[in-house]
Every structure is written in C-alpha cells, then in structure tokens.
Amino acid sequence: MANEGGTRGQRLNKSQTFHVTDRLYAARVRQLYKQSHIGIVASLANSIILISLLWELVPSATSIIWISVMVLITVLRYALFYGYRRSSLTPANAGGFSMGFIIGVLLYGMVWGSAGIFLFPVESVAHQAFLALMLGGMVVGAAAVFSIIMKAYFAFALPALIPIIVRFFLLGDDIHRAMGGMGLVAGIIISYIAKRMNVVTVSSMKLQFENIDLISHLAAEKDHMEKINEDLKSEIGERERVQEALRVSEQSYRNLFDNIRDFIYTHDLEGRFLTVNRATAQTLGYTFAELIGRPISDFMPPKYRQAFRQQYLEQVKQRGFFRGVSKYLSSDGTHHYVEYRNILVQQDGNEPYVSGVGRDITERIEAEREVGKLEQQLFQSQKMEAIGTMAGGVAHNFRNILAVVSMNSELIRMKYENEPALQEIADVVSGYSKRGEQLIEGLMQFSRRQTKKDYQPLNLDEVIRETYELTSISFDKMIDIHLKLPESLTIMGDHSGISQVVMNLCTNARDAMPEGGELRIEGKKEGENAMVTIADTGDGMDRETQDRCFDPFFTTKEVNKGTGLGLSTTYGIVKEHGGEIHVYSELGQGTTFKLYFPLAPSVEHVIEGSSTEIVRGDGQKVLIVDDETDMCRVMEELLKRLGYKAAYVRSGNSAISKYRSWRPDVVLLDRNMPEMDGVSCSEKIMDYDPNAKIVIISGYDEDGPSGIDEEKKRLIKGYLTKPIEMAKLSEELAQVLG
C-alpha cells in the first residue's frame, strides 16, 4: 500500500509540474506584453531623437528611409499588441503570441542595428559615442523588459549591438578599437545581467505557482525562498559589479575625451566655455581654470570677436547647428585656424548649451597658401613665356611691314635722286625704319637667347645707348637720367642679352622712384674688365631683400606688378657672359648695381653694320617668291633698277612652275608662306635642279636655314632677314652670282 501511495504521489507531482510549467510560460508571455506599448512608444521616440541629432551628419535620404522602416515596424508591433489585447491569453496560445513578439523585437533589433551602419556619423567621434550610448541604452532597456524570455532579449540585443561593434573594430584606429571593445564588454555584461534577471524572475514566478499548488509544503517553500534570497543577494552583488563596470566605462570615456587630439568643448548661449578637453587647453596654452567661464571670443584676434558675438551666436541659436573655420590666438601669440562643427543641445529641465568638436588646420591653411603662391609664380612664368612667343610673332609681322617701307624708301631714292625734297623724305622714312628695327630687337629679347659659341665682339657703350633710348620712353619726366659712357668698351657677347640686362636694371630703378629721382648709368674700363654702374636714388633694399633679390620668383612688388624673374634673369645673363654682378643698397638711400664683363681680346674690326655700297647686276634673272604682293612689287622694281631681270610669284607651287619655265639665275625665297613654305619649296626646286641658287628670306632673324634637309642645306647660297637694306641685298646677289 505504501509503495502504491508513493507511486500515485509521483504521478501527481509530474502532472502538477507539467501544469505549472504551462501556466508559468503563459505568465511570462503576459509579462512581455504588459509593458509592450510603453516600449514601442519609447523606441519610436528614441529613433526620432537619434535622427534629429544626426540629421546634419547623415544623408537625408538614408535618414528618411531608416525612420520610415522604424515607423512601419512600430505599426506592425502595435497591431500585434492590439491583437493580444483583444484576445484571451491561455497556456494553449501562449506559444503563438510569444513567437509573434520575438519576431517583432527581432525586426526592431535589426533596424536599430542598421543605425550602426547607415546612420554612422563618420566625421564626428562625439556623435559616434552618442549613437553607441543610445544603442547600449536600448539594449539595457531590453534586458529589463525582455529578459523574462531570453529569446526575446537576444532577438533584440544581438542585431542591435553587433553591427556598431564590428564597425568600430573595422575603423582600425586605437580609439575606435577601444570603443568597440567597450561595446563588446558592455554587451556581454548586460547579457549576463539579463540572464540572471531571467533566472530570478522566472524562479519568483514559478515560486508563486508552486505556492498555490503546494500549500502543504510550506517548509520546503521556506527553504526555497531562502535560496531565492541568496540569489537576490547575489544579484545585488552583480548589480554592484555592473555599476563598477559602468564607472570604469565612464572613466574610459573621460580618458578618450581628454586624450583625443581634436577639440571637444561645450559653451553656453552667451559664448562662454563650459567644458574643454585637454587638446583645446594645450593648443591655446591655457589651464582649464583659465578657460572655463570665459567668453570664447577672448581667445580670438580682435577683428573676429564682433562676428563671433553678432553672427555665430545668433546663427547657432536660430539654426541649431553651425560649422566653419575660426582663428584663435594662443597664450604665446601664435595663430591657430580651427575647423569646427557645433550643435545646439536642448534637454528637458536643463539649460540649452552648444556642443562642438574642432580640428586645428593651421598647417593645411599655410600649405594651401604656399601652393597658391607657387601657382601665382607659375602663372607669371607662363605669362612671360607667352609674351615671348607673342613678341616673336609680332616681330615677324613687323619685319615684313618694315621691309616694304624701307624698300620703298630705297626706291624713292633711286627714282628721284635729283629731287632733294624727296630724298629728304626717303631719309626720314629710312631713319624711322631703323628705329623700328631697334624696337624689334627690344621685342625679341623676350623670345631668344644666344649660346656662348655665338658671341661676337660688341661695343658695350653702343648697346647701352640703344637700350637706354628704347627704355627711357617709359620713364616719368620727374626722373633725371645721367648717361656717362666715355670709353669704347668691347666685349664678347650677345647683343639682345646685354640689352635685356640694362633694360631690366633701368626698369627696376624706375619702379623704385615713383615720386621721381635720379638714374645714373656709367661705363668704364677697370683692369681687364668693362664695368657698368646703374644707380638710382629710390627706396633702397634691406639686407634680407639684398640677399634674396637674385632668387627666381622673389619680388617685393604687388601681385600682377612683378614676376620675380627680372633680376634672376639678369644674374643668369651676366654669368653666361663670364661676368659678375654686385648690389649695394640701404633703405632710403637708393640702390647701385655694378656689372663686370671681361674685355674682348684685341680685334681688328667690330661688326657694327653693313656696307652702304650698292653692287649692280648685269641682266641676270632673279625670281622673287613671297606671299606679300607689295613686297614682291617693290623688290621687283628695285632689282630692275639694279640691272637685273626680275619676276615674282606669290606661292611655292607657282615658284616651282616658274622656275621650270623661266630658269632664273637666282631665287629670292620667303621662308614663311601659306600652303607650301619656303623650306619645302627650296627642297622641291633643288630636287629639280641641284645647281639652283637659292637665297632664303625670313622675318625671323633666328631661323637661319634650320629645318632644311642636311644634304640640301649646304646648297643654300644665302640667308637674309627682313627688313633688307639695298646695299646688303645687292652685295648678297653679287656674291651668289659671282
């Protein structure tokens, strides 16, 4: 009988245990739904706060999509809650309601977790920390509400926390790895607490049901309650450990706040510092006590302070955010440019304040300024190169014009040699043509340079006089110019290069005397050198400027008024000639440049010009090829008056045909023509007749016979540069035909 009673009791206990388990699970589901509507509203409110805070840092489309999905899931969860309220929860249907709830919080967790991916504020560490804290807070709330059924808790916590923790680790820097580690540790601790809460809560609920069914076992229940009390004590200890972990976490955040290199600060609506991190204090050179409570404008240059008070503070109050760049003065007087992003923070029950982050971009600003300066120098260099190219083209066209003018003056002389008045007019025209040639030489200084092997004996005093006459035109009448060149100084050099040296130094002297003054140009022999002195009574230079005045691109003139290339070019030309250049100057005392050039060895004759003797022809045939009709006509008549038979054509193809039919003794061939240039035409003529006598004519005095096949180049009989003097033309023809 005893055994039978024991067996019956075991069966009863098993039945009661099964019944209690079903009812316990239904009670746990009921507990889940009890606070569900509050959690739904709180989650939606938090999502709106998050979007509001990150709106300026995250693309609008992403924010809208995220909040829309959140609203949709909120509606679905509320529909589930509404269905629960209209139904009667029983142990039989508890599983279905439980599954629906778990699916709902899983979707919630996935949406919140996606915030760590799609709403992650890459540029703001402070906002990243806020996002992490909000997600952590949501998980802590889930632990308190959902831990009654751990599946519900993990369905929310895992998808909510894992994405942002992974994101922090993937960023790779020390700060974000630390933040990721903190998030991971916090997640583990919270999950552990949730599990403990689950154990305690379920045990408590189970105890209630067992008390109802097992009143007779009060003694056993007492032991069980004592066990629960022990668990509660353990839970209290666990909570204390969690609080300590939170304290450590807060300390870690404080360390991050103080050790990050960017500025992190808050200020009130009057612009006074409330908090600053160590980077802010160290950069500005003040202690925390010296910064807190003081207006931020006190640490700015005076011209920035009014804008800070009247513009920045008003804008941040109205718009709720502000970003820009401001200039700060540190305690040692150095300037710092800080790029900042500030946001207005308003919390219920607390005074609003502004929170911001900033970055010292002084080095970047200075680098950008240096790049801008280099770009300006490059622009000036390219501009000078373009001027040189343009000068070459202008000189070419000007030579063609002067050629027609000078030849017509020669024609007047020959046709009206017995009329003094016309001869005088021809002399005037010829004189101005020569002045035009001098102007061309000045232009060509921008587009050519001779090599040392091309240097020829030069009368230095004549080069200086010619350059002075060309340059002095641009001088103000208030500048007195004294020219003293008592000796004939012969050097080996490049006419255009020496002319450019004199022109550069005279131009600098002019610019140094805007109110007038005196310019002195002297030349004399000093030992084995020719010494040229160019001195002014202008502003003068200090020692630093003197030390750098020959550096490329160095200039003290205003933007667009100086290239910084004049004196460096002058220095290079003097050195190319084997010379020396020295500068003597004081502020307010003017500047003196002394140039030394080696004198040329004794030479029998310095080339100064061509012969004026005209050599006449004896009926030889001369073919003129030029695309300028006026040039052809005047040259044809001049050649006829010199005793030649002359004819002209205006293109390369016509020249080839004319040569074959007329067989001239010599061809005067313009190098630069449309369709077929002189080089191609000369080669075709020499292909037809290797003995052809060709003289190339060009408006570019530096072209020479370049560009012609080497084998045929030696067959070219001569080369003339426009404008052509009659004596030079007749002499060249005599040599070619002789």
Stockholm file with secondary structure:
# STOCKHOLM 1.0

chainA/1-738         MANEGGTRGQRLNKSQTFHVTDRLYAARVRQLYKQSHIGIVASLANSIILISLLWELVPSATSIIWISVMVLITVLRYALFYGYRRSSLTPANAGGFSMGFIIGVLLYGMVWGSAGIFLFPVESVAHQAFLALMLGGMVVGAAAVFSIIMKAYFAFALPALIPIIVRFFLLGDDIHRAMGGMGLVAGIIISYIAKRMNVVTVSSMKLQFENIDLISHLAAEKDHMEKINEDLKSEIGERERVQEALRVSEQSYRNLFDNIRDFIYTHDLEGRFLTVNRATAQTLGYTFAELIGRPISDFMPPKYRQAFRQQYLEQVKQRGFFRGVSKYLSSDGTHHYVEYRNILVQQDGNEPYVSGVGRDITERIEAEREVGKLEQQLFQSQKMEAIGTMAGGVAHNFRNILAVVSMNSELIRMKYENEPALQEIADVVSGYSKRGEQLIEGLMQFSRRQTKKDYQPLNLDEVIRETYELTSISFDKMIDIHLKLPESLTIMGDHSGISQVVMNLCTNARDAMPEGGELRIEGKKEGENAMVTIADTGDGMDRETQDRCFDPFFTTKEVNKGTGLGLSTTYGIVKEHGGEIHVYSELGQGTTFKLYFPLAPSVEHVIEGSSTEIVRGDGQKVLIVDDETDMCRVMEELLKRLGYKAAYVRSGNSAISKYRSWRPDVVLLDRNMPEMDGVSCSEKIMDYDPNAKIVIISGYDEDGPSGIDEEKKRLIKGYLTKPIEMAKLSEELAQVLG
#=GR chainA/1-738 SS CHHHHHHHHHHHHHHHHHHHHHHHHHHHHHHHHHTHHHHHHHHHHHHHHHHHHHTTTSCHHHHHHHHHHHHHHHHHHHHHHHHHHHSCCCTTTHHHHHHHHHHHHHHHHHHHHHHHHHSCCTTCHHHHHHHHHHHHHHHHHHHHHHTTSHHHHHHHHHHHHHHHHHHHHHHCSHHHHHHHHHHHHHHHHHHHHHHHHHHHHHHHHHHHHHHHHCGGGHHHHHHHHHHHHHHHHHHHHHHHHHHHHHHHHHHHHHHHHHHCSSEEEEECTTSBEEEECHHHHHHHTCCHHHHTTSBGGGGSCHHHHHHIIIIIHHHHHHHSEEEEEEEEECTTSCEEEEEEEEEEECCTTSCCEEEEEEEECHHHHHHHHHHHHHHHHHHHHHHHHHHHHHHHHHHHHHHHHHHHHHHHHHHHHHHTTTCHHHHHHHHHHHHHHHHHHHHHHHHHTTTCCCCGGGCEEEEHHHHHHHHHHHHGGGSCTTEEEEEECCSCCEEEECHHHHHHHHHHHHHHHHHTCTTCEEEEEEEEEETTEEEEEEEECSCCCCHHHHHHTTSTTCCCSCTTSCCSCHHHHHHHHHHHTTCEEEEEECTTSCEEEEEEEEBCCCCSCCCCCCCCCCCCCSSCEEEEECSCHHHHHHHHHHHHHTTCEEEEESSHHHHHHHHHHHCCSEEEEESCCSSSCHHHHHHHHHHHCTTCCEEEEESCTTCTTTTSCHHHHTTCCEEEESSCCHHHHHHHHHHHHC
#=GC SS_cons         CHHHHHHHHHHHHHHHHHHHHHHHHHHHHHHHHHTHHHHHHHHHHHHHHHHHHHTTTSCHHHHHHHHHHHHHHHHHHHHHHHHHHHSCCCTTTHHHHHHHHHHHHHHHHHHHHHHHHHSCCTTCHHHHHHHHHHHHHHHHHHHHHHTTSHHHHHHHHHHHHHHHHHHHHHHCSHHHHHHHHHHHHHHHHHHHHHHHHHHHHHHHHHHHHHHHHCGGGHHHHHHHHHHHHHHHHHHHHHHHHHHHHHHHHHHHHHHHHHHCSSEEEEECTTSBEEEECHHHHHHHTCCHHHHTTSBGGGGSCHHHHHHIIIIIHHHHHHHSEEEEEEEEECTTSCEEEEEEEEEEECCTTSCCEEEEEEEECHHHHHHHHHHHHHHHHHHHHHHHHHHHHHHHHHHHHHHHHHHHHHHHHHHHHHHTTTCHHHHHHHHHHHHHHHHHHHHHHHHHTTTCCCCGGGCEEEEHHHHHHHHHHHHGGGSCTTEEEEEECCSCCEEEECHHHHHHHHHHHHHHHHHTCTTCEEEEEEEEEETTEEEEEEEECSCCCCHHHHHHTTSTTCCCSCTTSCCSCHHHHHHHHHHHTTCEEEEEECTTSCEEEEEEEEBCCCCSCCCCCCCCCCCCCSSCEEEEECSCHHHHHHHHHHHHHTTCEEEEESSHHHHHHHHHHHCCSEEEEESCCSSSCHHHHHHHHHHHCTTCCEEEEESCTTCTTTTSCHHHHTTCCEEEESSCCHHHHHHHHHHHHC
//
